[in-house]
Amino acid sequence: VDQLMFKSEQRCSDANVRANLIRSVGSLGLILVNSTDMTTTAHAMIKSIGRFLLEVCSRESELWLVAESLDTLMDVFGEDETDQAAADIALVDKLRALVPSLKYKVRQQRKSLGDHYLVVTTVNANLTRFIKYKGQRTASLSATNGHST
């Protein structure tokens, strides 16, 4: 199911449909995260969802879809149970790398965002805080894992 959604988003020319697919993938991630038992399969799927959403962020030309994807990433990976998955896919480093281009695009396109202004500016404001929070969580996790092996 996840591969079908991932490939569908890549091939779809309608930005609104791509946004709905991004949200659907995020909803699946939240269901997995909030399940009572984080199984190996759920962990692997959350990593796949994270990689997919990061890929959307790096290749999507529509700024508002990048913001939707980032918002979904922050929703899914905002839960502490996702710390290991975030570390496994280098989420924090990849998000840090996206910040300069995101901020540049927001400055460039601020006046032309129309209905998408709110999601773009909210994500732009929250991303740095999220990176700091998740960076602290995954750094301490990595340090703990590093000493235990």
Sequence and secondary structure as in RCSB ss.txt:
>XXXX:A:sequence
VDQLMFKSEQRCSDANVRANLIRSVGSLGLILVNSTDMTTTAHAMIKSIGRFLLEVCSRESELWLVAESLDTLMD
VFGEDETDQAAADIALVDKLRALVPSLKYKVRQQRKSLGDHYLVVTTVNANLTRFIKYKGQRTASLSATNGHST
>XXXX:A:secstr
 HHHHHHHHHH   HHHHHHHHHHHHHHHHHHHTSSS  HHHHHHHHHHHHHHHHHHHH   HHHHHHHHHHHHH
HHTSGGGHHHHHHTTHHHHHHHHHHHHHHHHHHHGGG GGGHHHHHHHHHHHHHHHHHHHHHHHHHHHHHHHH 
